[in-house]
């Protein structure tokens, strides 16, 4: 069972500003939620396959594959101001 001290600690972690008189209702609500989780823990899940996402869809995208490209320097021909292999840009600051 949650105590008022536990509730204050949780509120501090969640950065929730508790108002006076809210503690009782929140303790009751959080207690009901925790009781429900205790009930769920008692459910027998032997033989139930784990799921992710709730569906059986598979990813239809291609696999990532590393590939080499030889694009070095392409596009620098059209750059207006160059100094050697460097591209000159106007100062920002």
Buried (B, 14 or more C-beta within 10 A) or exposed (E): EBEEEEBEEBBEEEEEEBEEEEBEEBBEEBEEEEEEEEEEEEEEEEEEEEEEEEEEEEEEEEEEEEEEEEEEEEEEEEEEEEEEEEEEEEEEE
